[in-house]
Amino acid sequence: MRCFAFLAFAACCLPDAGLAGAWARGENGIYLETTLEAGSGWRGLTAYGEYGLTSQLTLGFDGYLDLEEESLTAVTFARYSFAPRGSHVWALGIGLGGEYRIDSREQR
């Protein structure tokens, strides 16, 4: 058991370049992900997507439908990635989002 705990701790502490967030999706590259939350009933649905408009510009969407609270939250974003010098990648991002209440038809 101690060996498993140590390996889990070591795996969390080791750096992994693949987990960095500034990487561009690449021209015409697409990434889509959906998640369905369930418990005693359906709780929510998450949708996330990225599209590489150019080799450095990525457009994306992140949305969540909360079935318990009856609301929809969504963010659209754009991320521009650049590598000034060396192997480090930097990114500049901007996004716009909001929440829509389904039950009362109010927007926030």
MODAWO-V188189 format. One record per residue. SS is DSSP state (hx for helix, st for strand, lp for the rest). BURIAL is b if it has 24 or more other C-alpha atoms within 12 Angstrom, else e. D_LAST is the distance of its C-alpha to the last C-alpha in Angstrom with 1 decimal. Layout:
((SS/BURIAL/D_LAST) (SS/BURIAL/D_LAST))
//
This chain:
((lp/e/48.9) (hx/e/49.1) (hx/e/49.5) (hx/e/46.3) (hx/e/44.3) (hx/e/45.8) (hx/e/45.0) (hx/e/41.4) (hx/e/41.1) (hx/e/42.9) (hx/e/40.7) (hx/e/37.6) (hx/e/39.2) (lp/e/40.8) (lp/e/39.1) (lp/e/38.2) (hx/e/37.5) (hx/e/35.9) (hx/e/32.9) (lp/e/32.1) (lp/e/28.7) (lp/b/29.7) (lp/b/31.8) (lp/b/31.1) (lp/b/31.0) (lp/e/33.9) (lp/e/34.3) (lp/e/33.3) (lp/e/32.6) (st/e/30.0) (st/e/28.6) (st/e/26.6) (st/e/25.7) (st/e/24.2) (st/e/24.2) (st/e/24.2) (st/e/23.7) (st/e/26.0) (lp/e/27.4) (lp/e/28.5) (lp/e/26.4) (st/e/24.0) (st/e/21.1) (st/b/19.2) (st/b/19.8) (st/b/19.3) (st/b/20.1) (st/b/21.1) (st/b/23.2) (st/b/24.9) (st/b/27.1) (st/b/29.7) (lp/e/29.8) (lp/e/32.7) (lp/e/34.6) (lp/b/32.4) (st/b/29.0) (st/b/26.7) (st/b/23.5) (st/b/21.3) (st/b/18.4) (st/b/17.0) (st/b/15.1) (st/b/14.9) (st/b/14.9) (st/b/15.0) (lp/e/17.3) (lp/e/17.6) (lp/e/13.9) (lp/e/13.4) (st/b/10.4) (st/b/10.6) (st/b/9.8) (st/b/11.6) (st/b/13.2) (st/e/15.9) (st/b/18.6) (st/b/22.0) (st/b/24.7) (st/b/28.1) (st/b/30.9) (st/e/34.1) (lp/e/37.2) (lp/e/38.8) (lp/e/41.9) (lp/e/43.1) (lp/e/41.4) (lp/e/38.1) (lp/e/35.1) (st/e/32.2) (st/e/28.9) (st/e/26.3) (st/e/22.8) (st/e/19.6) (st/e/16.3) (st/e/12.9) (st/e/10.1) (st/e/6.6) (st/e/5.5) (st/e/6.3) (st/e/7.8) (lp/e/11.3) (lp/e/13.0) (lp/e/11.3) (lp/e/10.0) (lp/e/6.7) (st/e/3.8) (lp/e/0.0))
//
